[in-house]
Amino acid sequence: MAAPGPASLQRRLQSSQEARHRQAVLVRKLQAKVLQYRTRCRELEQQLEAGAGCLPGRWEATEALEKALLQVKEEQQRYKEEAFPPTRYPGCSRQGGKTCQW
C-alpha cells in the first residue's frame, strides 16, 4: 500500500482543523448556555427566598389546573356511564360491589 500523498495529508489536516473549530464553537455556546442557566437559577432562588418559599401566581395556577383535571375526570365518568350503561354488558354491574373495568 502506498503512503498518502501530500494532497491527501493536506485535506486530512484541513478537515481536522475544521472539526476542531466546530467543536470549539460548540463548547463556547454550551458554556454560554450554562452561564445563562446558572444566572436564572440564582434569580429563582432569590425570588424564593424573598417570597417566603412561593413564586407569585404559582399556587393559583396549580389550583386552576387541579380544578380542570377534576372536571375532565368527571366528564370522562359521565361519558362512560352514558355510552356504556352497565345493564348492556353481562357481568358488568355497578350493583353488588362489582364494577366495570374499562
N, CA, C and O atoms as a GROMACS GRO file, in nm:
protein
  408
    1MET      N    1   0.084  -0.117   0.000
    1MET     CA    2   0.000   0.000   0.000
    1MET      C    3   0.089   0.124   0.000
    1MET      O    4   0.188   0.131   0.073
    2ALA      N    5   0.054   0.221  -0.082
    2ALA     CA    6   0.134   0.342  -0.095
    2ALA      C    7   0.103   0.440   0.017
    2ALA      O    8  -0.008   0.443   0.070
    3ALA      N    9   0.203   0.519   0.052
    3ALA     CA   10   0.186   0.622   0.154
    3ALA      C   11   0.096   0.732   0.098
    3ALA      O   12   0.098   0.760  -0.022
    4PRO      N   13   0.016   0.794   0.185
    4PRO     CA   14  -0.071   0.901   0.137
    4PRO      C   15   0.011   1.017   0.082
    4PRO      O   16   0.118   1.050   0.134
    5GLY      N   17  -0.040   1.078  -0.024
    5GLY     CA   18   0.029   1.189  -0.087
    5GLY      C   19   0.010   1.318  -0.011
    5GLY      O   20  -0.073   1.325   0.080
    6PRO      N   21   0.085   1.421  -0.048
    6PRO     CA   22   0.075   1.550   0.021
    6PRO      C   23  -0.066   1.610   0.012
    6PRO      O   24  -0.112   1.672   0.107
    7ALA      N   25  -0.134   1.593  -0.099
    7ALA     CA   26  -0.269   1.649  -0.113
    7ALA      C   27  -0.365   1.581  -0.017
    7ALA      O   28  -0.450   1.646   0.043
    8SER      N   29  -0.352   1.450  -0.001
    8SER     CA   30  -0.437   1.375   0.091
    8SER      C   31  -0.411   1.417   0.235
    8SER      O   32  -0.504   1.436   0.314
    9LEU      N   33  -0.285   1.432   0.268
    9LEU     CA   34  -0.249   1.476   0.403
    9LEU      C   35  -0.301   1.618   0.430
    9LEU      O   36  -0.347   1.647   0.540
   10GLN      N   37  -0.293   1.705   0.329
   10GLN     CA   38  -0.341   1.843   0.344
   10GLN      C   39  -0.492   1.844   0.368
   10GLN      O   40  -0.540   1.920   0.451
   11ARG      N   41  -0.567   1.758   0.295
   11ARG     CA   42  -0.712   1.751   0.314
   11ARG      C   43  -0.746   1.699   0.454
   11ARG      O   44  -0.837   1.751   0.520
   12ARG      N   45  -0.674   1.599   0.498
   12ARG     CA   46  -0.698   1.545   0.631
   12ARG      C   47  -0.669   1.649   0.739
   12ARG      O   48  -0.743   1.661   0.836
   13LEU      N   49  -0.560   1.723   0.722
   13LEU     CA   50  -0.523   1.827   0.816
   13LEU      C   51  -0.630   1.936   0.820
   13LEU      O   52  -0.672   1.980   0.927
   14GLN      N   53  -0.673   1.980   0.703
   14GLN     CA   54  -0.776   2.084   0.696
   14GLN      C   55  -0.907   2.035   0.757
   14GLN      O   56  -0.973   2.110   0.829
   15SER      N   57  -0.945   1.911   0.730
   15SER     CA   58  -1.067   1.853   0.786
   15SER      C   59  -1.058   1.848   0.939
   15SER      O   60  -1.155   1.877   1.008
   16SER      N   61  -0.943   1.810   0.989
   16SER     CA   62  -0.923   1.804   1.134
   16SER      C   63  -0.931   1.942   1.197
   16SER      O   64  -0.990   1.959   1.303
   17GLN      N   65  -0.871   2.041   1.132
   17GLN     CA   66  -0.876   2.178   1.184
   17GLN      C   67  -1.020   2.231   1.184
   17GLN      O   68  -1.062   2.296   1.280
   18GLU      N   69  -1.095   2.203   1.079
   18GLU     CA   70  -1.235   2.246   1.073
   18GLU      C   71  -1.318   2.179   1.183
   18GLU      O   72  -1.402   2.244   1.245
   19ALA      N   73  -1.293   2.051   1.206
   19ALA     CA   74  -1.365   1.980   1.311
   19ALA      C   75  -1.334   2.040   1.448
   19ALA      O   76  -1.423   2.057   1.530
   20ARG      N   77  -1.205   2.072   1.472
   20ARG     CA   78  -1.167   2.134   1.599
   20ARG      C   79  -1.232   2.271   1.615
   20ARG      O   80  -1.276   2.308   1.724
   21HIS      N   81  -1.239   2.346   1.506
   21HIS     CA   82  -1.303   2.478   1.511
   21HIS      C   83  -1.452   2.465   1.544
   21HIS      O   84  -1.503   2.539   1.628
   22ARG      N   85  -1.522   2.371   1.478
   22ARG     CA   86  -1.664   2.349   1.507
   22ARG      C   87  -1.684   2.308   1.652
   22ARG      O   88  -1.778   2.351   1.717
   23GLN      N   89  -1.596   2.223   1.700
   23GLN     CA   90  -1.605   2.178   1.838
   23GLN      C   91  -1.583   2.295   1.935
   23GLN      O   92  -1.652   2.305   2.036
   24ALA      N   93  -1.488   2.381   1.905
   24ALA     CA   94  -1.461   2.497   1.992
   24ALA      C   95  -1.581   2.591   1.994
   24ALA      O   96  -1.617   2.644   2.099
   25VAL      N   97  -1.644   2.611   1.879
   25VAL     CA   98  -1.763   2.696   1.872
   25VAL      C   99  -1.875   2.635   1.957
   25VAL      O  100  -1.942   2.705   2.033
   26LEU      N  101  -1.894   2.506   1.944
   26LEU     CA  102  -1.997   2.437   2.021
   26LEU      C  103  -1.970   2.448   2.171
   26LEU      O  104  -2.062   2.472   2.249
   27VAL      N  105  -1.846   2.431   2.212
   27VAL     CA  106  -1.809   2.441   2.354
   27VAL      C  107  -1.839   2.582   2.406
   27VAL      O  108  -1.892   2.597   2.516
   28ARG      N  109  -1.806   2.684   2.327
   28ARG     CA  110  -1.835   2.823   2.370
   28ARG      C  111  -1.985   2.844   2.385
   28ARG      O  112  -2.029   2.907   2.481
   29LYS      N  113  -2.064   2.792   2.292
   29LYS     CA  114  -2.210   2.806   2.301
   29LYS      C  115  -2.263   2.735   2.425
   29LYS      O  116  -2.350   2.788   2.495
   30LEU      N  117  -2.212   2.617   2.452
   30LEU     CA  118  -2.257   2.543   2.569
   30LEU      C  119  -2.216   2.614   2.698
   30LEU      O  120  -2.294   2.618   2.794
   31GLN      N  121  -2.098   2.669   2.702
   31GLN     CA  122  -2.055   2.743   2.820
   31GLN      C  123  -2.144   2.864   2.843
   31GLN      O  124  -2.179   2.895   2.958
   32ALA      N  125  -2.182   2.933   2.736
   32ALA     CA  126  -2.271   3.049   2.750
   32ALA      C  127  -2.407   3.005   2.802
   32ALA      O  128  -2.467   3.073   2.886
   33LYS      N  129  -2.456   2.891   2.753
   33LYS     CA  130  -2.586   2.841   2.798
   33LYS      C  131  -2.580   2.802   2.946
   33LYS      O  132  -2.675   2.829   3.020
   34VAL      N  133  -2.473   2.742   2.989
   34VAL     CA  134  -2.457   2.706   3.131
   34VAL      C  135  -2.459   2.832   3.217
   34VAL      O  136  -2.522   2.834   3.323
   35LEU      N  137  -2.392   2.936   3.173
   35LEU     CA  138  -2.393   3.062   3.248
   35LEU      C  139  -2.534   3.120   3.255
   35LEU      O  140  -2.574   3.172   3.359
   36GLN      N  141  -2.610   3.112   3.146
   36GLN     CA  142  -2.748   3.160   3.147
   36GLN      C  143  -2.830   3.082   3.251
   36GLN      O  144  -2.904   3.142   3.329
   37TYR      N  145  -2.817   2.950   3.251
   37TYR     CA  146  -2.892   2.868   3.346
   37TYR      C  147  -2.852   2.899   3.490
   37TYR      O  148  -2.938   2.906   3.577
   38ARG      N  149  -2.725   2.916   3.513
   38ARG     CA  150  -2.680   2.948   3.649
   38ARG      C  151  -2.739   3.081   3.696
   38ARG      O  152  -2.785   3.094   3.809
   39THR      N  153  -2.737   3.180   3.606
   39THR     CA  154  -2.794   3.310   3.640
   39THR      C  155  -2.942   3.297   3.669
   39THR      O  156  -2.992   3.354   3.766
   40ARG      N  157  -3.014   3.224   3.586
   40ARG     CA  158  -3.158   3.206   3.605
   40ARG      C  159  -3.186   3.132   3.736
   40ARG      O  160  -3.280   3.167   3.807
   41CYS      N  161  -3.108   3.033   3.768
   41CYS     CA  162  -3.126   2.960   3.894
   41CYS      C  163  -3.104   3.052   4.013
   41CYS      O  164  -3.180   3.047   4.110
   42ARG      N  165  -3.001   3.137   4.006
   42ARG     CA  166  -2.978   3.233   4.116
   42ARG      C  167  -3.097   3.327   4.132
   42ARG      O  168  -3.140   3.356   4.243
   43GLU      N  169  -3.150   3.375   4.018
   43GLU     CA  170  -3.266   3.464   4.024
   43GLU      C  171  -3.385   3.395   4.088
   43GLU      O  172  -3.454   3.453   4.172
   44LEU      N  173  -3.410   3.270   4.050
   44LEU     CA  174  -3.523   3.197   4.107
   44LEU      C  175  -3.503   3.171   4.255
   44LEU      O  176  -3.598   3.180   4.333
   45GLU      N  177  -3.381   3.138   4.294
   45GLU     CA  178  -3.353   3.117   4.436
   45GLU      C  179  -3.378   3.244   4.516
   45GLU      O  180  -3.433   3.239   4.625
   46GLN      N  181  -3.337   3.358   4.461
   46GLN     CA  182  -3.359   3.486   4.529
   46GLN      C  183  -3.509   3.515   4.540
   46GLN      O  184  -3.556   3.565   4.642
   47GLN      N  185  -3.585   3.484   4.434
   47GLN     CA  186  -3.729   3.504   4.439
   47GLN      C  187  -3.792   3.415   4.545
   47GLN      O  188  -3.882   3.458   4.617
   48LEU      N  189  -3.746   3.292   4.554
   48LEU     CA  190  -3.799   3.201   4.655
   48LEU      C  191  -3.771   3.252   4.796
   48LEU      O  192  -3.858   3.252   4.882
   49GLU      N  193  -3.647   3.296   4.817
   49GLU     CA  194  -3.611   3.348   4.950
   49GLU      C  195  -3.691   3.473   4.983
   49GLU      O  196  -3.737   3.488   5.096
   50ALA      N  197  -3.707   3.562   4.887
   50ALA     CA  198  -3.777   3.687   4.912
   50ALA      C  199  -3.927   3.665   4.930
   50ALA      O  200  -3.992   3.738   5.005
   51GLY      N  201  -3.982   3.564   4.865
   51GLY     CA  202  -4.125   3.538   4.872
   51GLY      C  203  -4.162   3.434   4.974
   51GLY      O  204  -4.273   3.381   4.968
   52ALA      N  205  -4.077   3.403   5.065
   52ALA     CA  206  -4.102   3.304   5.171
   52ALA      C  207  -4.140   3.170   5.113
   52ALA      O  208  -4.226   3.100   5.166
   53GLY      N  209  -4.076   3.133   5.004
   53GLY     CA  210  -4.094   2.998   4.954
   53GLY      C  211  -4.194   2.980   4.843
   53GLY      O  212  -4.214   2.867   4.798
   54CYS      N  213  -4.260   3.084   4.795
   54CYS     CA  214  -4.355   3.062   4.686
   54CYS      C  215  -4.333   3.163   4.575
   54CYS      O  216  -4.306   3.280   4.600
   55LEU      N  217  -4.344   3.117   4.455
   55LEU     CA  218  -4.335   3.205   4.340
   55LEU      C  219  -4.471   3.267   4.314
   55LEU      O  220  -4.573   3.199   4.328
   56PRO      N  221  -4.476   3.392   4.277
   56PRO     CA  222  -4.604   3.460   4.256
   56PRO      C  223  -4.687   3.389   4.148
   56PRO      O  224  -4.637   3.358   4.040
   57GLY      N  225  -4.812   3.364   4.180
   57GLY     CA  226  -4.904   3.305   4.084
   57GLY      C  227  -4.894   3.155   4.068
   57GLY      O  228  -4.979   3.093   4.004
   58ARG      N  229  -4.793   3.096   4.125
   58ARG     CA  230  -4.775   2.952   4.105
   58ARG      C  231  -4.886   2.872   4.170
   58ARG      O  232  -4.939   2.778   4.109
   59TRP      N  233  -4.924   2.906   4.293
   59TRP     CA  234  -5.024   2.827   4.362
   59TRP      C  235  -5.161   2.844   4.298
   59TRP      O  236  -5.239   2.749   4.290
   60GLU      N  237  -5.190   2.965   4.251
   60GLU     CA  238  -5.318   2.988   4.185
   60GLU      C  239  -5.326   2.904   4.058
   60GLU      O  240  -5.430   2.844   4.028
   61ALA      N  241  -5.217   2.899   3.983
   61ALA     CA  242  -5.215   2.820   3.860
   61ALA      C  243  -5.231   2.672   3.891
   61ALA      O  244  -5.300   2.601   3.820
   62THR      N  245  -5.168   2.626   3.998
   62THR     CA  246  -5.179   2.486   4.036
   62THR      C  247  -5.323   2.451   4.074
   62THR      O  248  -5.374   2.346   4.035
   63GLU      N  249  -5.386   2.539   4.148
   63GLU     CA  250  -5.526   2.515   4.186
   63GLU      C  251  -5.615   2.511   4.063
   63GLU      O  252  -5.706   2.427   4.055
   64ALA      N  253  -5.592   2.599   3.968
   64ALA     CA  254  -5.672   2.602   3.846
   64ALA      C  255  -5.653   2.473   3.766
   64ALA      O  256  -5.749   2.418   3.712
   65LEU      N  257  -5.530   2.425   3.759
   65LEU     CA  258  -5.503   2.300   3.688
   65LEU      C  259  -5.570   2.181   3.757
   65LEU      O  260  -5.626   2.094   3.690
   66GLU      N  261  -5.564   2.178   3.889
   66GLU     CA  262  -5.627   2.069   3.962
   66GLU      C  263  -5.778   2.070   3.942
   66GLU      O  264  -5.840   1.965   3.927
   67LYS      N  265  -5.837   2.189   3.941
   67LYS     CA  266  -5.980   2.200   3.918
   67LYS      C  267  -6.016   2.152   3.776
   67LYS      O  268  -6.115   2.081   3.758
   68ALA      N  269  -5.936   2.191   3.678
   68ALA     CA  270  -5.960   2.148   3.540
   68ALA      C  271  -5.946   1.997   3.528
   68ALA      O  272  -6.025   1.933   3.458
   69LEU      N  273  -5.848   1.939   3.595
   69LEU     CA  274  -5.829   1.795   3.593
   69LEU      C  275  -5.948   1.723   3.653
   69LEU      O  276  -5.993   1.621   3.600
   70LEU      N  277  -6.000   1.775   3.762
   70LEU     CA  278  -6.117   1.715   3.825
   70LEU      C  279  -6.237   1.721   3.730
   70LEU      O  280  -6.312   1.624   3.720
   71GLN      N  281  -6.256   1.832   3.662
   71GLN     CA  282  -6.365   1.844   3.565
   71GLN      C  283  -6.351   1.744   3.452
   71GLN      O  284  -6.450   1.684   3.410
   72VAL      N  285  -6.230   1.724   3.404
   72VAL     CA  286  -6.206   1.627   3.297
   72VAL      C  287  -6.241   1.487   3.345
   72VAL      O  288  -6.305   1.410   3.273
   73LYS      N  289  -6.200   1.453   3.466
   73LYS     CA  290  -6.229   1.320   3.520
   73LYS      C  291  -6.380   1.300   3.535
   73LYS      O  292  -6.431   1.193   3.505
   74GLU      N  293  -6.450   1.404   3.581
   74GLU     CA  294  -6.595   1.394   3.595
   74GLU      C  295  -6.661   1.375   3.459
   74GLU      O  296  -6.755   1.296   3.445
   75GLU      N  297  -6.614   1.449   3.358
   75GLU     CA  298  -6.670   1.435   3.224
   75GLU      C  299  -6.642   1.296   3.167
   75GLU      O  300  -6.729   1.238   3.101
   76GLN      N  301  -6.525   1.241   3.192
   76GLN     CA  302  -6.492   1.106   3.147
   76GLN      C  303  -6.587   1.005   3.211
   76GLN      O  304  -6.636   0.914   3.144
   77GLN      N  305  -6.612   1.022   3.340
   77GLN     CA  306  -6.702   0.929   3.410
   77GLN      C  307  -6.842   0.938   3.353
   77GLN      O  308  -6.907   0.836   3.332
   78ARG      N  309  -6.891   1.060   3.328
   78ARG     CA  310  -7.025   1.077   3.270
   78ARG      C  311  -7.032   1.012   3.132
   78ARG      O  312  -7.132   0.948   3.098
   79TYR      N  313  -6.927   1.029   3.053
   79TYR     CA  314  -6.924   0.969   2.920
   79TYR      C  315  -6.932   0.817   2.930
   79TYR      O  316  -7.008   0.754   2.857
   80LYS      N  317  -6.856   0.760   3.020
   80LYS     CA  318  -6.858   0.613   3.036
   80LYS      C  319  -6.996   0.566   3.076
   80LYS      O  320  -7.046   0.466   3.025
   81GLU      N  321  -7.058   0.638   3.169
   81GLU     CA  322  -7.190   0.597   3.216
   81GLU      C  323  -7.296   0.612   3.107
   81GLU      O  324  -7.387   0.530   3.098
   82GLU      N  325  -7.286   0.716   3.024
   82GLU     CA  326  -7.384   0.737   2.918
   82GLU      C  327  -7.359   0.645   2.800
   82GLU      O  328  -7.454   0.590   2.742
   83ALA      N  329  -7.234   0.627   2.762
   83ALA     CA  330  -7.202   0.548   2.644
   83ALA      C  331  -7.206   0.398   2.670
   83ALA      O  332  -7.238   0.320   2.581
   84PHE      N  333  -7.175   0.358   2.791
   84PHE     CA  334  -7.170   0.216   2.824
   84PHE      C  335  -7.248   0.187   2.951
   84PHE      O  336  -7.188   0.160   3.055
   85PRO      N  337  -7.379   0.192   2.945
   85PRO     CA  338  -7.456   0.162   3.067
   85PRO      C  339  -7.428   0.019   3.111
   85PRO      O  340  -7.417  -0.069   3.026
   86PRO      N  341  -7.417  -0.007   3.240
   86PRO     CA  342  -7.379  -0.140   3.290
   86PRO      C  343  -7.480  -0.249   3.256
   86PRO      O  344  -7.443  -0.366   3.251
   87THR      N  345  -7.603  -0.214   3.232
   87THR     CA  346  -7.703  -0.317   3.204
   87THR      C  347  -7.685  -0.379   3.067
   87THR      O  348  -7.741  -0.486   3.043
   88ARG      N  349  -7.612  -0.318   2.978
   88ARG     CA  350  -7.593  -0.372   2.843
   88ARG      C  351  -7.493  -0.487   2.838
   88ARG      O  352  -7.494  -0.566   2.744
   89TYR      N  353  -7.407  -0.496   2.936
   89TYR     CA  354  -7.299  -0.592   2.929
   89TYR      C  355  -7.309  -0.692   3.044
   89TYR      O  356  -7.312  -0.652   3.160
   90PRO      N  357  -7.313  -0.822   3.012
   90PRO     CA  358  -7.323  -0.922   3.119
   90PRO      C  359  -7.198  -0.921   3.207
   90PRO      O  360  -7.086  -0.906   3.159
   91GLY      N  361  -7.221  -0.937   3.335
   91GLY     CA  362  -7.110  -0.942   3.430
   91GLY      C  363  -7.053  -0.805   3.462
   91GLY      O  364  -6.952  -0.793   3.531
   92CYS      N  365  -7.118  -0.702   3.413
   92CYS     CA  366  -7.068  -0.567   3.436
   92CYS      C  367  -7.178  -0.488   3.503
   92CYS      O  368  -7.269  -0.438   3.437
   93SER      N  369  -7.170  -0.478   3.633
   93SER     CA  370  -7.276  -0.413   3.708
   93SER      C  371  -7.215  -0.325   3.816
   93SER      O  372  -7.113  -0.359   3.875
   94ARG      N  373  -7.277  -0.214   3.839
   94ARG     CA  374  -7.230  -0.126   3.946
   94ARG      C  375  -7.301  -0.160   4.077
   94ARG      O  376  -7.280  -0.095   4.178
   95GLN      N  377  -7.383  -0.261   4.073
   95GLN     CA  378  -7.455  -0.302   4.193
   95GLN      C  379  -7.389  -0.428   4.249
   95GLN      O  380  -7.326  -0.503   4.175
   96GLY      N  381  -7.403  -0.448   4.374
   96GLY     CA  382  -7.349  -0.570   4.437
   96GLY      C  383  -7.198  -0.570   4.448
   96GLY      O  384  -7.138  -0.676   4.464
   97GLY      N  385  -7.134  -0.454   4.441
   97GLY     CA  386  -6.990  -0.448   4.462
   97GLY      C  387  -6.908  -0.471   4.335
   97GLY      O  388  -6.787  -0.450   4.337
   98LYS      N  389  -6.971  -0.513   4.226
   98LYS     CA  390  -6.897  -0.534   4.102
   98LYS      C  391  -6.894  -0.403   4.022
   98LYS      O  392  -6.992  -0.328   4.022
   99THR      N  393  -6.785  -0.378   3.956
   99THR     CA  394  -6.777  -0.260   3.871
   99THR      C  395  -6.718  -0.299   3.737
   99THR      O  396  -6.647  -0.398   3.724
  100CYS      N  397  -6.748  -0.219   3.637
  100CYS     CA  398  -6.692  -0.243   3.504
  100CYS      C  399  -6.545  -0.205   3.502
  100CYS      O  400  -6.503  -0.111   3.569
  101GLN      N  401  -6.469  -0.278   3.426
  101GLN     CA  402  -6.329  -0.245   3.407
  101GLN      C  403  -6.315  -0.190   3.265
  101GLN      O  404  -6.333  -0.264   3.168
  102TRP      N  405  -6.285  -0.064   3.253
  102TRP     CA  406  -6.277  -0.002   3.120
  102TRP      C  407  -6.136  -0.007   3.074
  102TRP      O  408  -6.106   0.040   2.964
   0.00000   0.00000   0.00000
